[in-house]
Amino acid sequence: PAGYKSIPIDTPNDRIIVMARLSFEDTSWVAAELNEWRSMIYTVDDTSMTYHTPVNKGRESLAYLQYIVDHYYSLPSLIIFLHSHRSGWPQAWHTDTFDYSNVESVRLLRPDFVQKNGYVNLRCMDDPGCPAEIRPFRDPPDEGREAELYYARAYQELFNTSTVPEEVGVACCSQFAVSRDQVLKRPHSDYLRFYTWVLTTDLSDETVSRIMEYSWHIIFGMDAVYCPDVYQCYREVYG
């Protein structure tokens, strides 16, 4: 009809949610409730799925790294690495929002701050994790902290260095957002090394995921102890 004007739908394909799931986990909530985001959901225990990891190792770690290794040269401007549970306690206890909701976390996230900071932990509450969850040289060693016992060796292998920080601290739980620019500050070969380490290390699944949990912030350019003030974090990350 005369005067008809189409209104383009603004679906910014320049941001993506990356996730690991077990084959029995329902992640349909991502497309249903966060449809303004693209998503790449890796099934970690079924190689017949379109997106999968070669083995189920290190919990979410392999899927996160698989995405970066495979898409390093064509990354969107913003990437959220997220767990497969939508909400609720206890499975999502570490999500800061009302009803522990990952949907709310993503909707409230301020993309401008991610671009400015490079890396943003989606959890602002700093316990567990801060001020120094990992002390690689704790004396005497705490046998109950398996990830800590192996952290120094793992750190040297991951980062190809002989130096290891005295303390590592970050709010827990391996849910975070990064900008493309921040990812690209490391060469592709670094991510391939991280990926190969997760794939080939003889450490247990839980230990691997925990070591990575306390390494993501370092991978993405933050200091070994990255514990922003809780209220400042809420203000900057979620407005």
Backbone bond lengths (Angstrom), bond angles and torsions (degrees), N, CA, C in turn:
res aa  C-N    CA-C-N  psi(-1)  N-CA   C-N-CA  omega(-1)  CA-C   N-CA-C  phi
1 P - - - 1.455 - - 1.529 111.31 -
2 A 1.316 114.83 155.19 1.464 119.02 -179.65 1.523 110.20 -60.28
3 G 1.317 113.78 140.67 1.450 118.77 177.83 1.523 114.58 79.01
4 Y 1.344 116.39 -1.34 1.468 118.51 -179.69 1.519 109.83 -67.03
5 K 1.295 116.08 133.29 1.462 120.23 -179.33 1.525 107.94 -129.66
6 S 1.313 117.08 121.24 1.470 119.04 179.09 1.516 109.55 -76.55
7 I 1.299 115.48 143.11 1.474 121.05 178.49 1.527 107.77 -110.15
8 P 1.326 117.08 111.75 1.467 118.36 -178.94 1.526 111.38 -65.23
9 I 1.304 116.01 138.29 1.468 120.30 177.85 1.520 107.63 -83.29
10 D 1.286 115.39 126.45 1.459 119.94 -176.35 1.527 110.08 -87.68
11 T 1.306 115.90 87.99 1.461 120.03 174.51 1.520 107.76 -107.28
12 P 1.312 116.90 97.88 1.459 118.18 -174.19 1.529 111.04 -70.41
13 N 1.310 115.80 101.55 1.460 119.24 179.20 1.512 111.56 -74.11
14 D 1.316 114.63 10.73 1.452 117.97 -175.98 1.522 111.45 -96.44
15 R 1.334 116.36 24.52 1.459 119.04 174.56 1.521 108.79 -149.99
16 I 1.320 114.44 149.17 1.474 118.52 -170.87 1.526 110.90 -145.25
17 I 1.312 114.86 149.66 1.468 122.25 171.94 1.525 107.40 -105.39
18 V 1.318 116.07 127.52 1.467 121.85 177.95 1.516 108.07 -112.12
19 M 1.328 115.80 135.39 1.461 120.25 -170.21 1.526 110.29 -148.00
20 A 1.331 115.54 150.26 1.464 121.69 169.99 1.524 107.75 -109.41
21 R 1.328 116.65 140.87 1.465 119.49 177.19 1.526 109.19 -139.72
22 L 1.330 114.78 150.68 1.462 120.97 166.69 1.520 107.60 -85.46
23 S 1.323 116.92 153.81 1.466 120.25 -171.22 1.525 113.75 -60.22
24 F 1.331 117.92 -24.22 1.471 119.07 -179.95 1.530 112.52 -87.21
25 E 1.316 118.57 -5.37 1.468 121.18 -175.97 1.531 110.89 -86.15
26 D 1.315 115.21 133.86 1.462 121.50 -179.85 1.528 109.30 -90.58
27 T 1.315 115.77 113.28 1.472 119.54 179.31 1.532 111.42 -113.03
28 S 1.331 116.26 20.48 1.472 119.80 -179.13 1.537 111.70 -63.27
29 W 1.341 116.57 -20.11 1.465 120.27 179.63 1.529 112.54 -61.13
30 V 1.326 116.84 -25.47 1.474 119.34 -178.08 1.531 109.82 -64.42
31 A 1.333 116.63 -54.62 1.469 120.36 179.81 1.519 111.39 -66.80
32 A 1.339 117.45 -35.48 1.464 121.28 -176.21 1.524 112.33 -71.41
33 E 1.331 117.02 -40.66 1.464 120.33 -171.48 1.521 114.50 -109.44
34 L 1.319 116.45 -14.34 1.470 120.23 179.33 1.524 108.89 -126.87
35 N 1.350 115.15 47.84 1.460 119.06 -171.22 1.523 113.48 -73.52
36 E 1.337 116.95 -6.54 1.463 118.18 174.57 1.535 111.40 -82.89
37 W 1.326 115.14 -2.93 1.464 121.16 176.21 1.527 109.34 -109.76
38 R 1.317 115.93 141.44 1.459 118.45 165.80 1.529 107.40 -75.49
39 S 1.314 116.82 160.04 1.465 118.89 177.47 1.520 110.54 -142.36
40 M 1.313 114.59 150.07 1.454 121.57 172.96 1.522 106.44 -132.33
41 I 1.324 115.52 110.16 1.458 121.60 -172.83 1.518 108.70 -114.20
42 Y 1.314 115.30 114.85 1.463 121.34 -176.05 1.528 109.91 -94.13
43 T 1.319 116.05 125.93 1.462 120.78 172.31 1.526 107.28 -85.20
44 V 1.324 116.03 124.27 1.467 118.93 -170.80 1.532 113.21 -93.97
45 D 1.349 116.09 -8.58 1.473 117.57 -175.70 1.531 112.36 -126.63
46 D 1.340 116.63 21.87 1.469 119.50 178.20 1.527 108.86 -152.23
47 T 1.328 116.14 100.05 1.465 120.14 -174.68 1.533 112.74 -75.29
48 S 1.331 117.39 -1.94 1.467 118.90 176.10 1.532 111.60 -83.40
49 M 1.324 117.14 -11.49 1.463 120.66 178.89 1.533 109.93 -73.76
50 T 1.324 116.20 152.21 1.469 120.21 -176.89 1.524 110.99 -56.24
51 Y 1.329 115.97 -50.83 1.462 120.55 177.83 1.524 108.16 -106.81
52 H 1.311 115.80 117.59 1.470 119.44 -177.19 1.523 109.56 -150.77
53 T 1.311 115.32 163.90 1.462 120.88 171.26 1.528 107.10 -100.75
54 P 1.336 117.25 156.33 1.462 118.98 -177.21 1.527 113.38 -64.09
55 V 1.341 116.39 -31.68 1.462 121.59 176.50 1.530 108.25 -143.65
56 N 1.316 116.51 168.14 1.459 121.74 175.82 1.526 107.33 -95.30
57 K 1.330 116.15 97.98 1.468 120.02 -173.18 1.526 109.58 -144.64
58 G 1.322 115.40 135.44 1.461 119.54 175.73 1.520 113.95 68.59
59 R 1.338 115.78 25.44 1.470 121.37 178.12 1.534 110.38 53.94
60 E 1.348 117.92 -117.70 1.470 118.02 -176.45 1.529 113.66 -78.11
61 S 1.323 117.40 -13.17 1.471 120.66 -168.65 1.517 114.05 -58.15
62 L 1.319 116.16 -47.00 1.461 119.94 -175.20 1.533 110.91 -65.46
63 A 1.325 116.62 -39.85 1.471 120.09 179.30 1.528 111.05 -63.97
64 Y 1.328 116.54 -44.88 1.463 120.08 179.53 1.532 110.09 -58.09
65 L 1.324 115.05 -46.90 1.473 119.43 -177.08 1.523 111.69 -72.61
66 Q 1.332 116.31 -33.85 1.467 120.23 176.84 1.531 109.61 -56.51
67 Y 1.334 115.83 -44.36 1.461 119.80 -179.10 1.534 110.57 -61.04
68 I 1.319 116.71 -47.60 1.471 119.02 -176.87 1.526 111.06 -66.55
69 V 1.317 116.76 -43.99 1.468 120.26 -179.17 1.535 110.15 -61.31
70 D 1.330 116.57 -42.67 1.470 120.49 -176.75 1.521 113.71 -76.15
71 H 1.326 117.45 -27.96 1.476 120.06 -171.53 1.528 113.09 -119.33
72 Y 1.311 116.75 14.23 1.467 122.00 -174.58 1.530 112.05 -50.91
73 Y 1.327 117.00 -39.51 1.466 120.60 -174.12 1.529 113.18 -89.61
74 S 1.324 117.29 2.15 1.471 119.51 178.51 1.526 110.76 -144.15
75 L 1.303 116.05 44.62 1.468 121.14 -176.23 1.524 111.25 -74.31
76 P 1.342 116.92 145.40 1.470 119.67 168.78 1.534 109.43 -72.75
77 S 1.327 116.47 172.57 1.467 119.01 -174.50 1.527 112.72 -74.35
78 L 1.348 116.90 -21.24 1.468 120.18 -176.66 1.524 109.59 -141.35
79 I 1.315 116.13 131.75 1.466 121.47 -178.74 1.521 108.39 -128.41
80 I 1.340 116.04 128.74 1.463 120.85 172.91 1.524 108.01 -108.80
81 F 1.301 116.30 128.50 1.465 122.41 175.03 1.529 106.82 -102.37
82 L 1.335 114.43 117.89 1.458 119.82 -166.01 1.525 110.86 -133.43
83 H 1.336 116.22 151.27 1.464 120.84 174.36 1.530 110.74 -79.52
84 S 1.315 115.23 165.74 1.467 120.53 -171.35 1.531 113.97 -82.73
85 H 1.327 117.60 -12.20 1.475 118.83 -179.32 1.524 110.05 -84.62
86 R 1.333 114.65 136.42 1.458 118.97 -177.81 1.529 111.66 -73.21
87 S 1.353 115.53 -47.99 1.467 119.62 -172.95 1.521 109.97 -168.94
88 G 1.339 114.56 -178.53 1.465 120.41 170.88 1.517 113.89 93.03
89 W 1.303 113.51 159.18 1.463 121.79 -179.86 1.529 106.80 -110.11
90 P 1.320 120.88 141.03 1.463 126.26 8.23 1.531 115.04 -91.51
91 Q 1.334 119.07 -11.78 1.456 118.34 -169.33 1.530 113.14 -60.39
92 A 1.326 116.81 -32.31 1.466 119.83 -178.34 1.524 111.42 -112.40
93 W 1.330 116.79 31.94 1.473 120.91 -174.86 1.521 112.87 -55.29
94 H 1.332 116.16 -27.44 1.471 119.77 -173.43 1.522 112.97 -88.60
95 T 1.362 117.25 1.52 1.465 120.23 177.07 1.524 108.44 -87.30
96 D 1.326 116.22 131.26 1.461 121.36 -168.87 1.520 115.72 -76.20
97 T 1.327 118.46 -20.00 1.458 120.46 -168.37 1.529 112.42 -82.63
98 F 1.336 115.02 174.73 1.467 121.31 178.24 1.531 109.40 -56.43
99 D 1.320 116.64 135.37 1.467 122.48 -177.76 1.533 111.69 59.95
100 Y 1.329 115.67 20.72 1.476 120.42 177.33 1.532 110.58 53.90
101 S 1.322 116.95 42.74 1.469 121.21 -168.73 1.525 113.25 -93.27
102 N 1.337 115.46 121.99 1.457 120.00 174.15 1.527 111.83 -70.21
103 V 1.332 116.81 -27.61 1.465 119.69 176.50 1.528 109.31 -61.65
104 E 1.335 115.92 -46.60 1.468 120.11 179.03 1.527 111.49 -64.53
105 S 1.331 117.27 -40.25 1.469 120.59 177.89 1.521 110.84 -55.20
106 V 1.320 115.60 -46.71 1.465 120.11 -177.23 1.528 110.60 -69.89
107 R 1.332 117.00 -42.68 1.466 119.69 -178.83 1.521 112.99 -65.03
108 L 1.329 116.23 -34.44 1.462 120.08 -176.72 1.532 113.38 -87.11
109 L 1.317 116.41 -15.45 1.470 120.23 -176.62 1.528 111.03 -57.82
110 R 1.311 116.13 137.56 1.464 120.60 179.05 1.529 109.76 -96.00
111 P 1.333 117.11 104.37 1.467 120.52 -177.51 1.525 113.23 -58.83
112 D 1.340 116.27 -33.49 1.464 118.68 -178.84 1.530 110.88 -62.78
113 F 1.341 116.41 -36.53 1.463 118.03 179.63 1.528 111.33 -71.63
114 V 1.325 116.81 -34.93 1.478 119.25 175.90 1.521 109.28 -60.89
115 Q 1.332 116.82 -43.97 1.471 119.64 179.87 1.529 111.06 -63.30
116 K 1.315 115.93 -39.46 1.464 120.17 -178.07 1.533 111.70 -70.99
117 N 1.332 116.12 -41.97 1.468 120.55 -174.07 1.530 112.57 -88.51
118 G 1.331 116.08 -26.39 1.464 120.43 -179.72 1.506 113.92 91.42
119 Y 1.329 115.48 -47.05 1.470 123.32 178.75 1.517 108.31 -134.29
120 V 1.326 116.44 137.66 1.461 121.25 177.35 1.524 108.59 -138.22
121 N 1.327 115.74 125.49 1.469 120.08 172.86 1.529 107.39 -78.45
122 L 1.332 117.52 132.26 1.461 119.46 -179.86 1.524 112.34 -75.03
123 R 1.323 117.06 -10.90 1.470 120.72 175.96 1.521 108.87 -102.99
124 C 1.327 115.98 123.87 1.469 120.90 176.89 1.523 111.79 -93.82
125 M 1.350 117.06 -35.71 1.458 119.49 176.80 1.526 108.03 -57.13
126 D 1.330 115.97 126.36 1.465 117.82 -168.29 1.527 114.46 -95.99
127 D 1.331 116.55 12.38 1.460 120.37 176.75 1.529 107.63 -125.22
128 P 1.335 118.97 125.58 1.460 127.35 0.11 1.532 112.79 -80.19
129 G 1.333 113.84 163.78 1.453 119.90 173.77 1.511 114.63 126.27
130 C 1.332 116.19 -41.38 1.465 120.81 -179.50 1.523 109.58 -111.47
131 P 1.299 118.89 155.82 1.471 126.70 2.07 1.533 113.95 -82.00
132 A 1.314 118.59 -18.71 1.471 119.37 -176.60 1.521 109.41 -157.76
133 E 1.327 116.14 77.52 1.462 121.11 -177.83 1.527 111.27 -62.98
134 I 1.325 116.18 -35.63 1.469 121.23 -177.42 1.523 109.76 -112.45
135 R 1.328 115.36 121.21 1.474 121.32 173.06 1.526 106.48 -122.19
136 P 1.329 117.02 93.26 1.464 120.35 -171.63 1.533 114.13 -58.81
137 F 1.345 116.37 -23.69 1.470 118.95 -176.36 1.530 111.60 -113.12
138 R 1.321 116.57 29.18 1.469 121.65 179.23 1.531 108.92 -54.74
139 D 1.325 115.16 133.74 1.462 119.91 -176.63 1.530 108.69 -133.00
140 P 1.338 117.86 116.74 1.469 125.73 -0.60 1.527 111.38 -76.06
141 P 1.313 117.81 158.06 1.469 120.66 179.84 1.526 111.00 -61.31
142 D 1.326 115.59 148.00 1.463 121.43 176.90 1.531 107.70 -98.66
143 E 1.320 115.35 106.97 1.471 120.11 -174.43 1.528 112.46 -63.08
144 G 1.335 116.70 -20.68 1.460 119.77 179.51 1.522 113.52 -76.82
145 R 1.341 116.53 -12.25 1.467 120.48 -177.84 1.524 109.14 -103.09
146 E 1.314 115.80 78.88 1.460 119.59 -172.33 1.530 112.57 -61.92
147 A 1.325 116.72 -43.32 1.465 119.60 -179.07 1.524 110.69 -61.67
148 E 1.323 115.72 -38.70 1.464 119.78 179.21 1.531 111.64 -64.76
149 L 1.337 115.87 -39.32 1.464 120.46 -179.20 1.525 111.54 -60.34
150 Y 1.335 116.36 -33.81 1.472 120.92 -176.47 1.529 112.87 -101.93
151 Y 1.324 116.32 -0.44 1.465 119.26 -170.65 1.534 112.27 -63.92
152 A 1.325 117.13 -43.28 1.472 119.60 -176.27 1.531 110.95 -59.65
153 R 1.326 116.08 -47.69 1.468 119.52 179.38 1.528 110.59 -62.84
154 A 1.320 115.49 -44.67 1.463 120.23 -179.47 1.528 110.89 -62.22
155 Y 1.325 116.80 -42.87 1.461 121.63 -179.26 1.529 110.56 -59.91
156 Q 1.314 115.53 -44.63 1.467 119.76 179.66 1.525 111.48 -62.38
157 E 1.333 115.72 -39.33 1.468 119.40 -179.69 1.529 110.89 -73.43
158 L 1.314 117.02 -41.61 1.466 120.65 -179.32 1.526 111.71 -64.31
159 F 1.327 115.42 -47.51 1.464 119.57 -171.89 1.528 113.06 -99.78
160 N 1.321 115.89 4.53 1.468 120.58 175.13 1.530 110.95 53.73
161 T 1.334 115.00 52.06 1.455 120.55 -175.27 1.523 109.58 -143.71
162 S 1.305 116.36 160.57 1.465 119.64 177.04 1.529 111.31 -98.26
163 T 1.333 116.92 -13.92 1.466 119.48 -179.04 1.525 110.17 -91.98
164 V 1.327 115.32 145.17 1.467 121.83 -178.83 1.533 107.83 -133.04
165 P 1.332 118.89 133.82 1.469 119.36 179.19 1.526 111.77 -64.84
166 E 1.324 116.17 147.20 1.469 121.98 178.33 1.529 111.27 -68.35
167 E 1.329 115.80 -34.37 1.463 121.28 -177.84 1.520 109.30 -138.64
168 V 1.327 115.50 142.64 1.463 121.57 175.36 1.518 107.26 -129.59
169 G 1.315 116.48 127.32 1.459 120.52 -179.79 1.514 111.41 -145.15
170 V 1.331 115.29 134.31 1.464 121.78 174.10 1.532 106.17 -162.46
171 A 1.331 116.95 148.35 1.469 118.79 175.60 1.522 108.53 -57.13
172 C 1.304 115.98 140.26 1.464 121.07 -168.53 1.518 113.80 -65.93
173 C 1.158 116.74 171.04 1.444 138.07 133.43 1.513 118.04 107.91
174 S 1.333 117.31 15.03 1.482 120.58 166.96 1.521 114.11 60.98
175 Q 1.332 116.32 39.95 1.461 120.91 167.42 1.526 106.80 -126.29
176 F 1.335 116.29 120.93 1.459 119.26 -171.89 1.524 110.16 -159.27
177 A 1.329 114.72 165.75 1.460 121.14 176.56 1.518 108.56 -122.99
178 V 1.326 115.75 144.91 1.465 120.73 177.77 1.525 109.61 -137.29
179 S 1.315 114.73 154.30 1.461 119.93 174.56 1.529 109.24 -90.70
180 R 1.320 114.83 155.60 1.469 119.45 175.89 1.530 110.50 -57.19
181 D 1.335 116.39 -43.32 1.464 119.19 -177.81 1.522 111.48 -58.69
182 Q 1.329 115.62 -37.93 1.465 119.39 -179.99 1.529 111.16 -67.83
183 V 1.325 117.11 -42.92 1.464 120.84 177.85 1.531 109.72 -58.33
184 L 1.328 115.85 -42.77 1.464 120.61 -174.02 1.529 113.45 -75.40
185 K 1.329 116.85 -4.06 1.469 118.49 175.62 1.527 111.67 -70.15
186 R 1.319 115.79 -17.51 1.463 120.81 172.61 1.523 108.99 -105.88
187 P 1.327 117.52 146.21 1.465 119.21 175.97 1.529 111.11 -71.25
188 H 1.308 116.26 157.98 1.464 122.53 177.25 1.522 110.78 -52.92
189 S 1.324 116.69 -36.44 1.477 121.33 -177.13 1.523 112.24 -61.84
190 D 1.331 117.89 -29.67 1.471 120.48 176.44 1.527 110.46 -64.03
191 Y 1.334 115.88 -47.39 1.471 119.64 -177.99 1.522 111.23 -66.69
192 L 1.315 114.77 -33.55 1.464 118.61 176.49 1.524 110.56 -65.92
193 R 1.332 116.36 -36.92 1.468 120.47 176.60 1.526 111.26 -66.51
194 F 1.336 117.43 -43.56 1.470 120.20 177.15 1.529 109.69 -59.88
195 Y 1.331 115.68 -45.97 1.467 121.91 -177.87 1.530 110.67 -60.86
196 T 1.310 115.61 -46.09 1.466 120.53 -179.20 1.520 110.73 -64.74
197 W 1.334 116.22 -36.95 1.463 119.74 178.69 1.526 110.16 -62.39
198 V 1.334 117.02 -49.02 1.468 120.27 179.54 1.530 110.11 -59.56
199 L 1.324 115.59 -41.75 1.464 120.99 -175.96 1.529 112.43 -67.38
200 T 1.330 117.08 -33.57 1.472 120.14 -168.71 1.523 114.92 -111.52
201 T 1.318 118.82 -14.18 1.465 118.83 -177.85 1.532 110.78 -62.42
202 D 1.328 115.53 149.85 1.471 119.78 179.42 1.530 111.79 -92.11
203 L 1.326 117.67 5.45 1.462 120.46 178.15 1.525 110.19 -71.50
204 S 1.333 115.97 157.87 1.466 120.28 -178.41 1.526 110.41 -67.69
205 D 1.326 114.64 158.53 1.459 123.37 178.42 1.529 111.75 -50.74
206 E 1.333 114.71 -51.16 1.466 119.85 -177.27 1.525 111.29 -63.12
207 T 1.326 116.12 -41.46 1.467 120.18 -179.04 1.523 110.89 -65.84
208 V 1.316 116.45 -42.10 1.470 120.65 178.76 1.529 110.26 -60.71
209 S 1.334 116.84 -48.55 1.467 119.20 -176.88 1.523 110.42 -65.30
210 R 1.319 116.44 -33.41 1.468 119.39 -179.65 1.527 111.51 -72.83
211 I 1.313 116.31 -39.44 1.469 119.37 175.74 1.526 109.74 -61.76
212 M 1.330 116.67 -42.80 1.464 119.76 178.31 1.526 111.19 -67.06
213 E 1.320 116.69 -37.49 1.467 121.07 178.00 1.521 110.79 -54.45
214 Y 1.321 115.92 -36.42 1.464 120.52 -179.94 1.533 112.16 -101.42
215 S 1.332 115.34 24.69 1.468 120.63 175.38 1.522 112.95 -128.34
216 W 1.336 118.15 -21.51 1.472 119.84 -176.31 1.526 111.51 -55.12
217 H 1.325 116.73 -45.07 1.469 118.35 -177.16 1.523 111.64 -63.88
218 I 1.325 116.50 -31.29 1.477 120.37 178.59 1.531 109.02 -74.70
219 I 1.333 116.01 -42.51 1.467 120.77 175.94 1.526 109.83 -52.81
220 F 1.329 116.34 -40.39 1.462 120.53 -175.86 1.530 112.82 -99.21
221 G 1.330 116.36 31.64 1.453 121.19 162.06 1.511 118.15 90.05
222 M 1.330 117.84 4.67 1.468 119.18 179.00 1.529 110.48 -89.42
223 D 1.330 116.10 163.29 1.464 120.38 175.18 1.525 110.15 -66.25
224 A 1.330 115.69 160.30 1.470 120.55 -178.59 1.525 111.20 -57.88
225 V 1.324 117.36 -36.70 1.468 120.84 171.88 1.524 107.42 -105.24
226 Y 1.325 115.84 109.58 1.457 121.94 -179.10 1.528 107.94 -124.46
227 C 1.330 115.21 91.88 1.465 121.45 -174.50 1.524 109.92 -132.66
228 P 1.346 117.02 74.35 1.464 118.65 179.07 1.521 111.49 -62.54
229 D 1.311 115.85 154.86 1.459 121.52 175.09 1.530 109.17 -54.14
230 V 1.334 116.12 135.50 1.468 121.51 -173.21 1.532 111.54 -58.41
231 Y 1.334 117.35 -46.26 1.466 120.08 -175.77 1.521 111.00 -72.86
232 Q 1.312 116.02 -35.97 1.469 119.95 174.81 1.534 109.51 -62.73
233 C 1.320 116.30 -40.31 1.463 121.32 178.31 1.524 110.58 -60.85
234 Y 1.329 117.96 -49.71 1.470 121.02 178.81 1.531 111.01 -56.74
235 R 1.332 115.03 -42.32 1.466 120.25 -177.16 1.533 110.63 -65.80
236 E 1.344 115.83 -46.26 1.461 119.83 -173.81 1.536 112.29 -78.86
237 V 1.335 116.26 -39.76 1.468 120.17 -174.26 1.528 110.96 -80.86
238 Y 1.346 116.37 -40.00 1.466 120.07 -174.06 1.531 114.61 -118.37
239 G 1.330 116.65 -3.58 1.465 119.10 178.54 1.510 112.42 69.68
